[in-house]
Amino acid sequence: MTTRILGPFNRVEGDLEVHLDLADGRVAAARVNSPLYRGFEEMLPGKHPLDALVIVPRICGICSVSQSAAAAAALRDLMGLAPPANGVQAERLVTACENLADHLTHFYLFFMPDFARPSYAARPWFAAVEARFKAVAGSAAASMLPARAEFMHLMGLMAGKWPHSLSLQPGGSARPLEKAEILRLISLLRGFRRFLERHTFGDELEAVAGLDSPAALDRWRDGRRSDLALFLEVADDLGLDRLGRADDRFLSHGAYGLFPAGVWDGGVQAFDPDRVGEDVSHAWLAGETRHPARGETRPLADKAGAYTWCKAPRYAGQVLETGALARQMLAGQPLIRERVAARGGSVLARVLARLLELAIVLPQMERWARELAPGEPWCHHAELPEEGAGVGLVEAARGALGHWLMVRHGRIERYQIIAPTTWNFSPRDAAGVPGALEQALAGLEVGPAEPMPLAVQHVVRSFDPCMVCTVH
């Protein structure tokens, strides 16, 4: 048995280190280390509850709107508010914009460039992938980045700025739109649709969203020239449907009124937030397993047996994976359900689920934009109670994000956060059960001459990790 330490990982938001125990050329066990302690949960006690709307978006510059939405939802729960229809649609639009932009960035800039490495030069698809996705030199970035930038103008219209916008409030949106601005919004969405249909899919979004089986996907891709079709060629050749399986239990908090909340464990179960616990057995943190509403964040850097700053969230003691794959499993997307039934959660399944969400969600965004009603209310207001608690459960691009808030004497007494990568990159728990990524890495073949094994990178990146969101 030998041990290798891999890190830092490039094209990953934040610091990440992976310890691999190797036996007979394969990963016998993995330990995932989030080496950066951030401390946001300890910044918030003593602050006015509304200060959370300013502070928590700074957790991350990539998914700041999702953090805003979770904070607003927790405060909304505390205050007993219900936003007006415009406020609901505004939140859906800005969170979906951030999430879809993240999916696009992950595919074009974080994930696909790995297949343009010289190690794959002998593969039949290499020339096409190198021309399209090679970092800096490939044609994909030149076409994708302007389309993404234009799409993100939605944030300027609806949120004032991005990242760290302040438009999302407990009662809705603080940025009402006039009719001309709504027309501009619709135009932006149509422009993004044109890019996706021309380059990413080579087909209408509705046709891609309607793919209902692996067989239908195979028929659809036959002879098609698109970035998705090229990825599928790579995935078939490298067996990406056989890499990166965890235990196939999934969590979604529900998104946009479109994708339902729930837990997948061989079937759909209702999600009960009271069954969530945070295990700190192998984290550099003091304390014991607690529900996040009673959670603590007390650093203990010299703790015996610990190897990460990340807590180990568990649901009724079980490891759950979260992300686009989880959302589509809970939503019953038939192509994804059949893929997982055949091969389990995998590198291919995770990336395909993200791309399908682009095709599924953008037409809904066009509908939400058309339903906005200028002149109607965008935000409701209420008094903050002096005492109480609230929970905000939303979906970021990477999956389930939860904020737990407790207020006493008009000030924040406790604030705890479980981010998607906290779920996916969690360490072992008190029972010694590895987290989702640790499970997904086990069994991978690792060559002795590979300083940073490509299979490991593909599995890690398939989760689209955001390490700065992981530890607070």
Backbone torsions as a table, in degrees:
resi	resn	phi	psi	omega
1	MET	NA	129.0	175.0
2	THR	-123.6	158.1	179.7
3	THR	-120.6	134.1	174.6
4	ARG	-123.5	142.4	177.4
5	ILE	-111.3	120.0	-179.7
6	LEU	-107.8	131.6	177.8
7	GLY	152.3	160.8	-3.3
8	PRO	-73.5	158.8	175.9
9	PHE	-94.4	129.3	175.3
10	ASN	-80.1	166.6	-178.4
11	ARG	52.5	36.4	173.1
12	VAL	-128.5	133.2	179.1
13	GLU	-73.8	108.7	180.0
14	GLY	98.1	-174.5	-175.7
15	ASP	-94.8	138.8	-179.1
16	LEU	-145.6	136.2	178.4
17	GLU	-136.8	135.5	-178.7
18	VAL	-123.6	125.9	176.1
19	HIS	-100.7	123.5	-178.8
20	LEU	-115.9	127.7	168.9
21	ASP	-93.6	120.5	-173.7
22	LEU	-110.2	138.6	175.1
23	ALA	-144.8	126.4	179.7
24	ASP	55.4	38.9	175.2
25	GLY	76.7	11.6	178.8
26	ARG	-130.7	160.4	178.0
27	VAL	-77.2	114.5	176.4
28	ALA	-83.3	-34.7	179.0
29	ALA	-159.0	151.3	179.2
30	ALA	-130.1	146.6	172.9
31	ARG	-130.3	125.4	-174.3
32	VAL	-104.4	124.9	-175.9
33	ASN	-110.9	123.8	167.8
34	SER	-97.4	98.2	-167.4
35	PRO	-84.8	-0.1	-175.5
36	LEU	-109.9	115.4	174.9
37	TYR	-86.8	132.4	-175.0
38	ARG	-109.2	-46.6	173.0
39	GLY	84.9	17.3	-179.3
40	PHE	-61.0	-36.5	-179.0
41	GLU	-62.2	-26.3	178.9
42	GLU	-89.7	-10.6	176.1
43	MET	-78.3	-24.5	-167.8
44	LEU	-86.4	-35.7	179.5
45	PRO	-56.1	137.1	-177.7
46	GLY	93.5	-15.1	-179.9
47	LYS	-84.9	160.5	171.9
48	HIS	-64.8	141.4	-177.3
49	PRO	-53.9	-37.7	-179.0
50	LEU	-69.8	-16.4	176.1
51	ASP	-62.5	-23.0	178.5
52	ALA	-59.2	-32.6	-179.6
53	LEU	-65.3	-23.9	178.8
54	VAL	-92.2	-36.3	-171.5
55	ILE	-83.0	-49.4	-170.3
56	VAL	-67.2	-27.8	175.1
57	PRO	-60.9	-23.0	-179.9
58	ARG	-74.6	-4.6	174.3
59	ILE	-56.6	-37.7	-173.9
60	CYS	-153.8	138.2	175.7
61	GLY	-84.9	-10.8	-179.2
62	ILE	-90.1	-41.8	-177.1
63	CYS	-121.1	41.1	-177.1
64	SER	-65.6	-33.6	179.6
65	VAL	-66.7	-37.2	177.0
66	SER	-63.3	-40.3	175.9
67	GLN	-63.8	-40.6	176.6
68	SER	-60.8	-43.5	-178.4
69	ALA	-64.3	-39.4	179.2
70	ALA	-67.3	-41.6	177.9
71	ALA	-64.1	-44.2	178.2
72	ALA	-61.7	-39.6	179.7
73	ALA	-66.7	-38.8	177.5
74	ALA	-64.9	-42.9	177.7
75	LEU	-66.7	-37.7	177.2
76	ARG	-61.3	-42.2	177.7
77	ASP	-64.3	-42.1	177.7
78	LEU	-60.6	-41.0	-173.2
79	MET	-89.5	-12.2	-177.8
80	GLY	68.9	35.9	-177.2
81	LEU	-92.5	153.2	170.6
82	ALA	-128.6	117.6	-178.1
83	PRO	-68.9	154.7	172.7
84	PRO	-70.7	170.2	-175.5
85	ALA	-58.4	-42.2	178.8
86	ASN	-61.4	-39.8	179.6
87	GLY	-65.5	-39.3	177.6
88	VAL	-63.2	-47.0	-178.7
89	GLN	-67.4	-34.7	178.7
90	ALA	-64.1	-43.8	178.4
91	GLU	-63.9	-40.9	177.7
92	ARG	-61.0	-42.3	-176.6
93	LEU	-67.0	-44.7	-176.5
94	VAL	-74.2	-35.9	177.8
95	THR	-70.4	-38.8	177.6
96	ALA	-66.0	-38.6	177.9
97	CYS	-59.2	-48.3	179.7
98	GLU	-62.8	-43.5	-176.9
99	ASN	-66.9	-43.1	179.6
100	LEU	-68.3	-38.8	176.3
101	ALA	-61.9	-36.1	177.5
102	ASP	-66.5	-43.8	177.5
103	HIS	-58.1	-43.7	-178.7
104	LEU	-63.5	-46.9	180.0
105	THR	-62.4	-42.8	-179.6
106	HIS	-59.2	-48.6	-175.8
107	PHE	-65.9	-49.0	-171.7
108	TYR	-81.1	-35.3	-172.6
109	LEU	-110.1	-27.2	-176.2
110	PHE	-100.5	-41.4	-170.6
111	PHE	-93.9	-57.3	-171.7
112	MET	-65.4	-31.1	179.2
113	PRO	-58.1	-23.0	178.1
114	ASP	-62.7	-25.5	-177.8
115	PHE	-86.2	-3.0	174.9
116	ALA	-97.0	13.7	178.4
117	ARG	-76.0	149.9	-179.3
118	PRO	-57.2	-24.0	179.0
119	SER	-58.9	-23.1	-178.5
120	TYR	-102.1	13.9	-172.0
121	ALA	-59.4	-27.1	-178.0
122	ALA	-83.4	-6.7	-177.3
123	ARG	-74.8	147.0	-175.3
124	PRO	-64.7	-23.8	-178.5
125	TRP	-93.5	-2.4	-168.5
126	PHE	-61.0	-44.5	-176.2
127	ALA	-58.9	-42.7	-179.9
128	ALA	-67.1	-41.2	179.8
129	VAL	-67.3	-42.6	179.6
130	GLU	-61.8	-44.3	-179.7
131	ALA	-63.7	-33.1	-175.1
132	ARG	-91.1	-39.4	-166.3
133	PHE	-120.0	-2.5	179.9
134	LYS	-57.6	134.9	-176.8
135	ALA	-55.8	134.5	177.8
136	VAL	72.8	-50.2	-172.0
137	ALA	-86.2	-22.9	-175.2
138	GLY	-68.5	154.6	-177.5
139	SER	-76.1	-18.7	-174.9
140	ALA	-62.5	-47.1	-177.4
141	ALA	-61.8	-36.7	-178.3
142	ALA	-64.6	-30.0	178.2
143	SER	-93.5	-33.0	-175.9
144	MET	-75.4	-44.4	-172.6
145	LEU	-60.9	-43.7	175.6
146	PRO	-63.3	-37.4	178.3
147	ALA	-64.9	-41.1	178.2
148	ARG	-65.0	-43.8	-179.4
149	ALA	-61.6	-41.7	178.8
150	GLU	-65.6	-42.0	177.5
151	PHE	-60.1	-39.1	-178.2
152	MET	-72.3	-7.1	171.4
153	HIS	-62.1	-20.7	173.8
154	LEU	-54.4	-37.6	179.5
155	MET	-64.4	-39.8	177.4
156	GLY	-62.2	-41.0	179.4
157	LEU	-67.6	-44.6	-168.2
158	MET	-101.7	-20.7	-175.5
159	ALA	-125.7	-1.4	178.5
160	GLY	85.9	-41.7	177.9
161	LYS	-165.9	169.9	174.0
162	TRP	-151.7	136.3	0.6
163	PRO	-83.5	-173.2	174.0
164	HIS	60.6	41.3	176.9
165	SER	-73.3	163.0	-178.2
166	LEU	-121.2	13.1	-173.4
167	SER	-73.2	-32.0	-178.5
168	LEU	-75.8	123.9	-177.6
169	GLN	-124.6	163.6	178.3
170	PRO	-54.3	-35.8	-176.7
171	GLY	-94.0	6.5	180.0
172	GLY	138.3	-134.0	-177.3
173	SER	-118.3	136.7	178.1
174	ALA	-88.8	6.6	-177.0
175	ARG	-123.3	83.9	177.1
176	PRO	-70.2	149.8	179.5
177	LEU	-110.3	143.6	170.7
178	GLU	-87.7	170.8	-176.0
179	LYS	-58.5	-43.0	-179.0
180	ALA	-63.4	-35.0	179.0
181	GLU	-70.5	-35.2	177.0
182	ILE	-65.7	-40.1	176.7
183	LEU	-63.0	-39.3	176.2
184	ARG	-63.5	-40.7	178.1
185	LEU	-59.8	-46.2	179.4
186	ILE	-61.9	-38.6	178.0
187	SER	-63.9	-40.8	177.6
188	LEU	-61.2	-42.3	-179.6
189	LEU	-65.7	-38.9	177.4
190	ARG	-64.7	-38.1	177.7
191	GLY	-63.5	-40.7	178.5
192	PHE	-67.1	-38.6	175.9
193	ARG	-57.6	-43.2	-178.8
194	ARG	-60.1	-42.4	178.0
195	PHE	-62.3	-48.0	-177.8
196	LEU	-61.6	-43.3	-177.5
197	GLU	-70.9	-31.0	-178.9
198	ARG	-81.4	-42.7	-170.2
199	HIS	-108.3	-53.5	-173.4
200	THR	-67.5	-44.9	-172.9
201	PHE	-112.5	-31.9	-174.0
202	GLY	67.3	28.2	-178.6
203	ASP	-165.4	167.8	177.4
204	GLU	-66.0	145.4	-178.0
205	LEU	-59.1	-40.7	-177.7
206	GLU	-62.9	-34.1	178.6
207	ALA	-68.0	-39.6	179.1
208	VAL	-69.1	-45.7	179.8
209	ALA	-60.7	-26.3	-177.7
210	GLY	-86.2	-1.1	177.6
211	LEU	-63.2	124.0	-167.7
212	ASP	-119.6	9.8	178.2
213	SER	-167.2	159.0	173.1
214	PRO	-57.6	-35.7	178.0
215	ALA	-64.4	-40.9	177.4
216	ALA	-65.0	-37.8	177.7
217	LEU	-64.3	-41.3	178.8
218	ASP	-63.6	-41.9	178.0
219	ARG	-65.2	-41.3	-177.9
220	TRP	-62.9	-41.2	-174.0
221	ARG	-79.2	-16.2	-174.7
222	ASP	-59.5	115.1	179.1
223	GLY	76.9	3.0	-176.6
224	ARG	-88.1	139.0	176.2
225	ARG	-105.2	108.1	177.4
226	SER	-162.7	167.8	-179.3
227	ASP	-68.9	-35.7	175.5
228	LEU	-64.8	-44.1	-180.0
229	ALA	-61.7	-38.4	178.4
230	LEU	-66.5	-42.2	176.4
231	PHE	-59.9	-42.0	-179.4
232	LEU	-64.6	-34.6	175.3
233	GLU	-63.0	-45.0	177.1
234	VAL	-61.3	-46.6	-176.6
235	ALA	-61.5	-41.0	178.7
236	ASP	-64.3	-44.2	-176.3
237	ASP	-66.4	-38.2	-176.1
238	LEU	-94.8	-3.7	-179.9
239	GLY	67.1	41.5	-179.1
240	LEU	-67.3	-14.0	174.8
241	ASP	-77.9	-5.9	178.6
242	ARG	-111.0	4.3	-179.4
243	LEU	-107.2	139.0	165.3
244	GLY	84.0	30.8	179.3
245	ARG	-83.9	132.2	172.0
246	ALA	-98.4	-135.1	-176.9
247	ASP	-105.3	9.6	172.1
248	ASP	61.4	34.3	167.6
249	ARG	-110.4	133.3	-168.9
250	PHE	-130.4	152.5	-179.3
251	LEU	-131.9	134.1	169.3
252	SER	-137.8	138.5	174.3
253	HIS	-85.9	-5.0	-178.4
254	GLY	89.7	140.1	-173.7
255	ALA	-139.2	135.6	168.1
256	TYR	62.7	13.4	-171.3
257	GLY	66.3	13.1	-175.6
258	LEU	-112.4	-44.0	179.6
259	PHE	-107.7	130.8	-172.5
260	PRO	-79.5	157.8	170.7
261	ALA	-80.8	153.1	175.7
262	GLY	160.3	178.5	176.0
263	VAL	-122.3	134.0	175.3
264	TRP	-104.0	119.8	174.8
265	ASP	-140.9	67.6	-172.9
266	GLY	81.7	-5.6	179.5
267	GLY	-178.1	168.8	-177.1
268	VAL	-81.2	130.4	173.7
269	GLN	-124.3	150.0	174.1
270	ALA	-65.6	142.7	177.5
271	PHE	-88.0	126.4	178.8
272	ASP	-114.1	105.2	-177.2
273	PRO	-57.4	-23.9	-179.3
274	ASP	-69.3	-12.7	-178.0
275	ARG	-93.3	3.4	178.9
276	VAL	-84.4	135.4	174.8
277	GLY	-137.1	151.6	178.3
278	GLU	-113.3	111.2	-180.0
279	ASP	-89.0	132.6	-179.3
280	VAL	-118.1	20.9	-175.6
281	SER	-56.7	-38.1	-176.4
282	HIS	-115.5	20.3	175.8
283	ALA	-106.1	151.1	177.5
284	TRP	-76.8	57.7	-178.1
285	LEU	-139.2	143.5	177.2
286	ALA	-83.6	158.9	174.6
287	GLY	117.1	-161.9	-176.1
288	GLU	-138.6	174.1	178.7
289	THR	-63.2	126.8	-178.9
290	ARG	-141.3	155.5	167.3
291	HIS	-66.6	143.1	-177.1
292	PRO	-59.6	-25.4	177.1
293	ALA	-63.9	-22.0	176.5
294	ARG	-115.7	16.8	-172.1
295	GLY	-69.5	160.3	177.5
296	GLU	-129.6	154.8	173.0
297	THR	-133.1	88.4	-177.3
298	ARG	-121.0	104.6	-176.8
299	PRO	-60.6	141.6	176.2
300	LEU	-144.2	81.6	-166.3
301	ALA	-67.8	-22.1	-178.7
302	ASP	-105.3	25.4	-176.6
303	LYS	-66.9	129.2	179.5
304	ALA	-67.3	135.8	176.9
305	GLY	83.3	-4.2	-179.6
306	ALA	-89.3	152.6	178.8
307	TYR	-145.1	12.1	-179.4
308	THR	-159.3	160.4	171.6
309	TRP	-87.0	-8.6	-175.8
310	CYS	-79.6	132.9	171.3
311	LYS	-72.7	171.0	178.5
312	ALA	-115.7	89.0	175.9
313	PRO	-65.8	139.7	176.6
314	ARG	-136.9	151.0	177.5
315	TYR	-116.1	110.8	-173.0
316	ALA	51.6	37.1	178.4
317	GLY	82.9	0.2	-175.4
318	GLN	-102.8	149.8	173.3
319	VAL	-78.9	130.4	176.5
320	LEU	-122.4	143.3	172.7
321	GLU	-101.0	145.3	-179.9
322	THR	-134.0	162.3	-178.0
323	GLY	137.6	-168.6	-179.5
324	ALA	-60.4	-37.2	178.1
325	LEU	-60.7	-44.0	177.9
326	ALA	-63.0	-43.5	-179.9
327	ARG	-59.2	-43.6	-177.2
328	GLN	-74.7	-30.1	173.0
329	MET	-64.1	-45.4	179.5
330	LEU	-68.8	-31.6	-180.0
331	ALA	-77.7	-11.0	178.5
332	GLY	78.7	25.8	177.0
333	GLN	-61.6	116.1	-167.2
334	PRO	-65.6	-36.3	178.1
335	LEU	-62.1	-45.7	-179.7
336	ILE	-67.9	-43.1	178.9
337	ARG	-57.6	-43.7	-177.6
338	GLU	-69.0	-38.6	177.0
339	ARG	-59.6	-47.3	-177.8
340	VAL	-68.5	-37.8	178.2
341	ALA	-61.8	-34.6	-176.9
342	ALA	-82.3	-43.0	-171.6
343	ARG	-127.7	-5.0	-176.5
344	GLY	82.4	177.0	173.0
345	GLY	-62.5	136.0	-173.5
346	SER	-150.8	174.6	174.6
347	VAL	-57.0	-48.7	179.7
348	LEU	-59.7	-47.0	-176.1
349	ALA	-62.6	-39.7	-178.3
350	ARG	-66.9	-45.1	-178.6
351	VAL	-69.2	-42.1	178.9
352	LEU	-62.0	-38.8	179.3
353	ALA	-62.7	-39.2	177.9
354	ARG	-63.5	-45.8	-178.4
355	LEU	-65.7	-38.3	176.2
356	LEU	-62.3	-35.3	178.9
357	GLU	-64.0	-34.3	174.7
358	LEU	-57.7	-45.1	-177.8
359	ALA	-72.8	-31.4	-177.5
360	ILE	-80.5	-42.3	-168.7
361	VAL	-83.6	-36.8	-175.1
362	LEU	-59.6	-44.1	175.4
363	PRO	-59.6	-32.4	175.8
364	GLN	-67.9	-37.8	176.5
365	MET	-60.6	-39.7	177.2
366	GLU	-61.5	-39.3	178.3
367	ARG	-67.4	-44.7	179.2
368	TRP	-60.3	-39.7	179.9
369	ALA	-63.4	-40.1	179.8
370	ARG	-68.9	-23.0	-178.8
371	GLU	-85.2	-9.2	177.1
372	LEU	-63.0	140.0	-174.1
373	ALA	-122.3	97.3	178.1
374	PRO	-60.7	140.5	-178.0
375	GLY	93.5	-19.3	175.7
376	GLU	-87.6	161.6	-178.0
377	PRO	-61.3	146.9	176.4
378	TRP	-115.6	-18.7	-175.9
379	CYS	-151.5	135.5	173.1
380	HIS	-104.6	160.1	-174.7
381	HIS	-130.0	155.0	177.8
382	ALA	-159.0	163.3	177.4
383	GLU	-79.6	143.1	174.1
384	LEU	-77.1	132.4	175.7
385	PRO	-73.0	154.6	177.5
386	GLU	-73.5	-27.1	-179.1
387	GLU	-134.9	149.4	174.5
388	GLY	150.1	-178.5	-178.3
389	ALA	-140.9	154.3	178.3
390	GLY	-147.7	153.7	178.8
391	VAL	-128.6	133.7	176.2
392	GLY	-120.9	112.0	-178.2
393	LEU	-117.0	116.2	-178.3
394	VAL	-135.0	177.3	175.1
395	GLU	-115.5	116.2	166.7
396	ALA	-83.3	175.6	179.4
397	ALA	-54.9	-39.0	-174.5
398	ARG	-86.9	-4.3	175.0
399	GLY	131.8	-151.9	-170.0
400	ALA	-69.3	123.9	178.2
401	LEU	-122.5	127.4	-178.6
402	GLY	-129.0	135.3	173.7
403	HIS	-118.6	129.4	177.5
404	TRP	-116.9	123.7	-172.1
405	LEU	-123.3	135.2	172.4
406	MET	-128.6	132.4	-177.9
407	VAL	-119.3	134.9	175.8
408	ARG	-140.5	133.7	-178.3
409	HIS	54.4	36.2	175.1
410	GLY	77.5	7.0	-179.1
411	ARG	-128.7	156.5	176.6
412	ILE	-67.6	121.7	175.3
413	GLU	-93.6	-36.5	-177.6
414	ARG	-148.6	141.0	176.7
415	TYR	-144.6	117.8	-178.5
416	GLN	-126.0	145.1	-173.9
417	ILE	-131.6	132.9	168.0
418	ILE	-119.1	113.8	-178.6
419	ALA	-92.9	163.8	179.6
420	PRO	-56.5	-44.7	-178.0
421	THR	-70.8	-20.6	171.9
422	THR	-64.2	-41.3	174.2
423	TRP	-63.5	-52.7	-170.1
424	ASN	-73.3	-33.0	-175.1
425	PHE	-108.6	25.6	-178.3
426	SER	-67.5	152.6	176.0
427	PRO	-80.4	-172.5	172.7
428	ARG	-64.1	153.0	175.9
429	ASP	-99.6	-171.7	-176.8
430	ALA	-62.2	-26.3	178.3
431	ALA	-85.0	0.3	-179.8
432	GLY	81.5	12.1	-177.9
433	VAL	-82.1	124.3	-178.9
434	PRO	-69.8	157.1	174.0
435	GLY	-74.2	-179.7	-172.1
436	ALA	-62.0	-48.7	179.7
437	LEU	-66.6	-39.6	178.4
438	GLU	-59.5	-38.8	175.7
439	GLN	-68.0	-40.6	-175.9
440	ALA	-67.5	-25.9	179.9
441	LEU	-82.5	-23.5	-177.0
442	ALA	-63.0	133.8	178.3
443	GLY	92.1	-8.9	179.4
444	LEU	-64.2	142.9	174.9
445	GLU	-82.0	129.6	-177.4
446	VAL	-129.1	118.0	179.3
447	GLY	-75.8	144.6	-177.7
448	PRO	-65.9	-23.0	-177.0
449	ALA	-92.4	0.3	-177.9
450	GLU	-90.0	110.6	179.0
451	PRO	-66.9	-34.9	175.9
452	MET	-135.4	87.8	-171.5
453	PRO	-54.1	131.4	-176.8
454	LEU	-64.4	-37.4	179.7
455	ALA	-60.8	-40.5	177.6
456	VAL	-62.7	-43.6	-179.7
457	GLN	-63.5	-41.3	179.8
458	HIS	-61.6	-42.5	-179.2
459	VAL	-66.9	-47.5	179.7
460	VAL	-58.1	-48.3	-176.0
461	ARG	-70.3	-23.7	179.2
462	SER	-62.5	-23.3	176.0
463	PHE	-85.2	-8.8	-177.0
464	ASP	50.2	62.9	-173.0
465	PRO	-67.9	143.3	171.1
466	CYS	-125.3	91.7	-171.9
467	MET	-69.9	-28.0	179.9
468	VAL	-69.0	-20.1	175.8
469	CYS	-83.8	-12.1	-165.3
470	THR	-78.4	-38.4	-173.4
471	VAL	-122.4	127.9	-175.2
472	HIS	-118.5	NA	NA
